[in-house]
Amino acid sequence: MMHETLSYPEAEPTAGVLLIHGLTGTPNEMRHIARGLSRAGFLVHSVKLAGHCGSEADLVATDRHDWFQSVVAAAEMMRREVEHFFVAGLSMGAVLALKYAIEYPRHVRGLGLYGTTFFYDGWSIPAVAKFAFLLPLFQRLGIGRRKVFLEAPPYGLKNERLRQAIVTKMNSGDSSAAGLPGNPWPALAQFYLLSAEVQKNLHRVQAPALVIHARDDDVASLRNAQLIERKARGPVETVVLTNSYHLITLDQEKDVVVARSVDFFRRLIGKRQQEHAPSRGLAETVV
């Protein structure tokens, strides 16, 4: 199956949020956010991207177009259920959310961009990653088809207990629990092509965006968030976390991510309702 969604319907809301996980990740990394949004009255779907939650071969058999089509298919299903539609993603999932807003500007009321990753330039990334922009070329030449960049400490998590639990799951062989323990070169090549496409078109992002990023992100520096601030056409609200690493939907300030997201989406809904509220007649008296 090319895509799946996990739903968290605790009510019959008029607003919904589509959540998108990151490269080699799983919907589990969005579960806390999903439950928090659902308790706040939102309908929530968490999409499983094509090729994920399986083997490295499953992932390499897909590309950025397949990943984006997973998002499009889930969005089309969800949009029919709600009046106000939001899209939020973590890491590469945030890049896919931006791409959806670029391609379908009329469909998106707002965006939640968590640890957005255009570049792997965090403090834990080895110096060799500076040459990662060559991966698309390597892929065209057939170089490194079976090579993998293995995940390294601190694995995106400042919370040490959670970090150990996630590492244990990653190394268990069950990628549906915590994702793959590394990034295959071909998948990274597709990521960089996706990143370049979205960066080139950031000026087309009109939807209001909530950007939440950790100051000490070990995978993607604040430069990634600042790029959105500079280039997106729509309004951007930025929250910088001080006690987390990359996986902010799981780490020590995950409740802050939920609270700020709920507040942001609710404000956008309120603004929309005010814009469409009937105006009072001139003869009407307010008592």
N, C-alpha and C positions, 0 to 999 in steps of 0.2 A: 504494500500500500504506500502511495507516494506521500500521504500526509495523514495525520490524525489530530484530533483536538480533544483535550480534557476539559470538561465543563464543570463549573462551580455555580449552579443555579440555586441560590437560597431564597429567591423571590422571583417576581415577574417584573423586572426593572425595565425602564425605558432607555437606560444607558448601558453600554457594554464595552469591555476592554479585551482586545486580542493581545495575548502575550507571546513573545517570540524569544526562544532561548538562543544561546550562542553556538559558535562553531565547535563541533564535537561534544556539545552539551546535550541536555535532556530537558523536558518540561519540568522535571523535579526542581531545577534551579529557580523556577518561577513560582513554585507551589506556595511559599509563604505570602508572596505578593498577591497571588490569586485568591487565597483564602481571606486576606485582609480586605481586598476590594469587594469580594463577594459579601462579606459581613457588613460592608458599608452600603450595600444595596445595588451593586453593579452585577450585571451578567458577565461572566468571565470565561473565555476559552483560551486554552494554552496549546498552541500548535506544536506538533512534532515535525521538524523539517525533514524533507526527503533525505534518505541515506543515513539518518541518525538513529541512535539507540540500537545499532547493530555492530557489524564488524568493520574493520578498516576498509575491507574490500567493498562493503556496502556504501560507505561514504565516498570512496574514490570513484565509484560507478555513477555518482551524481555530480552536478556542477551548480554554479550560482543561479542559473536559470531554473533548475529544479527546486532549489531552496526558495526562490522567490515565488514560484508557482504554488508551493505549499502555503505561503502566506496569502496569496491572492485567493486561492480556493477557500481557505478558512475564513477570510474576510467576507467573501461573497455570501457564505452561509450565515455568518453572524449578522451582517448588515440588515438582513431581512427581519431580524428579531428585535431590533432596537431602533430608537429614534436618534440617539446620540452615540456615535461610534468613535472609539479611541483605539490607538495602537501603541503598544509599549514593548520595548525589547532590551535585552541585556547583551552587551558586547557586540558581536556581529549581528545579534538580533536587533539592536538599535539601528544599525546600518540598514538592515532590511526594512525596518519601520520607516526610516527616512525615504528609502526607495519607494515604498508604497505611497507615501505622501506626495512624492514627486510625480509618480505615474497616475495617481487617482486623487488629485487635490480636492475634488468635490465630496469625496467620501469620508474624509477624516476630520473630526471635530478638534482633535488635539493629539499630541504625542508625549509618551513617557520614554525618555532616553537615558538608560542606566549603564554607566561605565562604557559609553560609546567607544568603539575601537575602529579607527581608520588605520592606525599604525601600532605595531607592537613595539612600543618605546618606553615601557615602564622600567623601574629600577632593577627588576629581577631578570630582565631579558638580556641574554648574552650579546656581546659585541658583534658576533657573526650575523645576528639578525639584521644588521644594517644593510646586508646584501640580499635580504628577503625579496626586495623588489625584482630580483632576477628570476624568481620562481616561475612566473608565467613563461619566460623565455625557456627555462629548463623544461617546462612541461611540453612546450611545442617541439623541443628537440628530443623528447623522450628520456630526459635525464632525471634520475631520482624518483622513478615511479614507485619504488617500494621503500623509500626513505621516510623517516618520521622524526619530527622534532618532539622529543619527550617533554612532558610537563615537568617543571622543577619547583622546589620550594620557593615561596610559601604557598604555591598553588592557588593564588588569588584570595586567600583567607587569612585574616589576622587572628581569628578565634582558633586557638591551637587545638582544642578538643574537637571542634567541628572539622578542622583541617585533617586530623588523623582519621576521623570517620570517613571523610570523603576519599582520602587516598586509599584507604582499605577497600572501599567499594570500587574505585577505579581499577585497582589492581586485581580485583576478584574475577575479572573476565566478563562480568555482567555490565555491559555498557549502558543498558537501559536505566541503571540505578544512578550512576554519577558520570556517565560519559566515557569517552576513550582516554587512555593515559597519555596520549600524544596526538600531534597534528600531522597527518600525512602530507608530504610535500605537494602532491597534486591538489589536495583540498585547500591548502594555504595559497597556492597559486590562484585558485578560483576566488578565494577571499580577497586577494589583492586586486584582482580585476574588478570585483564588485565594489570594493572601497574606492578605486579610482573613478568608476562610473558615478558613484553617488557624490563624491567630492566635486566632480565637474559640474554637477547639477544642484548643488545645495542652494543656489540662489532661487531655485524653483520651489523650495519648501515654504509654503504659505501658512500651514497650520501652526497654531501656537504650540510651543515645545517646552516641556519641563526637562531640563538637563540635570541629572544627579550624577556626581562623579566624586570619587575619593581622592583627597589631596595626595595620599601616599599609594595610589594605585600602582601595583607592582607590574602590571601588564601593559596598561595604556595610560600615558601621562595626561595631565590636564590639558595639554596641547590639543588633544582630541575634542574635548568639550569646547575649548576656545575657538576652534574652527567653526563649530556650529554657531556660536555667538556672533562671529564675524560675517558669516556668509548666508545664513538662513534669512529669508525675506520676512517671515512671520515673527511675532514676538517670542523671545526666548527668556525663560526664567531659570536661573542656575542655582543649584544647591551644592555646596562643596562639603563633603563629609570628612571628619577628622579622625575617625577611629575605625576605619575599614580599609581593606585592600580592594582588589578588582571585583570580586563577586558580591557586590553590595546587596543583592537580593537575598543572600544567605548569611552575610557576615554580621558584625556586631551592631550595625545601625539599620538593620533590615526593617525595623518598625518605623524608623524615620522615613524610609523610602515609601512605605505604605501610607503613612499619615500625609506626607507632602503630595503624594499622587492623588489620594482621595480629595484633598483640599483643592488641588489644581483642577482636576476634572470637574468637581462640583462647581467651582467658580465659572468655568467655561459653560457649563450647562445653564447656570443662572444668568449669565450674560446673554446667552442665546434666547432664553425665555423672555428676558426683558426686551430684546430687540423685536420679538414677535408678539409682544403683549398688545392688545388693542388700546389705542389712545383714548383718553377720556373726552367726552363731548364738551363743547365750550359752555353749555348751559348746566353741566353737571355740578352739583354742590358737594363738596367733601365735608363731612361732619366729623 
